[in-house]
Amino acid sequence: MWDQQFEEILRPLLPFLPADEKLEEDAGLRDFGLDSLGMVELLATLESSYDVRFRDDALTLDTFATPSLLWNALTTVREPVG
């Protein structure tokens, strides 16, 4: 499961997710209103907040499909190389 900061970054970009509803790991982010502009904003905020850079191969619609997939991609870029 992700940390609180991740959810605090993600939730404002999901206008169709009620504030009192739990964000499920397999929730369809696009179903909850994450659009292409939101994805760009989300990417920039995650990179800035976690001091990481996503590799180009991680920048796909699949990466942004669910909170779980996005968290896994973020976790991967946060791991030290080597």
C-alpha positions as CSV (number, residue, x, y, z in Angstrom):
1,M,0.0,0.0,0.0
2,W,1.1,3.6,-0.6
3,D,2.0,6.3,1.8
4,Q,-0.3,9.2,2.8
5,Q,1.6,11.7,0.7
6,F,0.9,9.7,-2.5
7,E,-2.8,9.7,-1.8
8,E,-2.8,13.4,-0.9
9,I,-1.2,14.1,-4.3
10,L,-3.5,11.8,-6.2
11,R,-7.0,12.6,-4.7
12,P,-7.3,16.2,-5.9
13,L,-6.9,15.0,-9.5
14,L,-9.8,12.5,-9.2
15,P,-12.9,14.8,-9.3
16,F,-15.3,11.8,-9.5
17,L,-14.0,10.1,-6.4
18,P,-16.2,11.1,-3.4
19,A,-14.1,12.5,-0.6
20,D,-15.5,9.9,1.9
21,E,-14.8,7.0,-0.5
22,K,-11.7,4.8,0.1
23,L,-9.3,4.9,-2.8
24,E,-9.0,1.2,-3.8
25,E,-5.8,-0.2,-5.2
26,D,-7.5,-1.3,-8.4
27,A,-9.6,1.8,-8.9
28,G,-9.6,3.0,-12.5
29,L,-8.0,6.4,-12.3
30,R,-9.5,7.5,-15.6
31,D,-12.9,6.4,-14.4
32,F,-12.6,8.8,-11.5
33,G,-11.7,11.7,-13.8
34,L,-7.9,11.6,-14.3
35,D,-7.4,13.1,-17.8
36,S,-4.3,13.7,-19.8
37,L,-3.7,17.1,-18.3
38,G,-4.1,15.6,-14.8
39,M,-1.6,12.9,-15.7
40,V,1.0,15.5,-16.6
41,E,0.3,17.4,-13.4
42,L,0.5,14.2,-11.4
43,L,3.7,13.1,-13.0
44,A,5.4,16.5,-12.3
45,T,4.1,16.6,-8.7
46,L,5.2,13.0,-8.0
47,E,8.7,13.7,-9.5
48,S,9.0,16.9,-7.4
49,S,7.6,15.5,-4.2
50,Y,9.6,12.3,-4.2
51,D,12.7,13.7,-5.9
52,V,12.6,11.1,-8.7
53,R,12.5,11.0,-12.5
54,F,10.3,8.5,-14.3
55,R,11.9,6.8,-17.2
56,D,10.3,7.2,-20.6
57,D,9.2,3.5,-20.7
58,A,7.1,4.2,-17.5
59,L,5.2,7.0,-19.2
60,T,2.3,4.9,-20.5
61,L,-1.4,4.9,-20.0
62,D,-1.0,1.6,-18.3
63,T,1.2,3.1,-15.6
64,F,-1.6,5.6,-14.8
65,A,-4.4,3.0,-14.9
66,T,-4.7,2.3,-11.2
67,P,-3.2,3.7,-7.9
68,S,-1.5,0.3,-7.4
69,L,0.2,0.4,-10.8
70,L,1.3,4.0,-10.4
71,W,2.6,3.3,-6.9
72,N,4.6,0.3,-8.2
73,A,6.1,2.5,-10.9
74,L,7.0,5.2,-8.4
75,T,8.5,2.6,-6.0
76,T,10.6,1.3,-8.8
77,V,12.1,4.7,-9.7
78,R,12.7,5.4,-6.0
79,E,14.8,2.2,-5.5
80,P,18.6,2.8,-5.6
81,V,20.3,1.5,-8.6
82,G,23.1,-0.9,-8.2
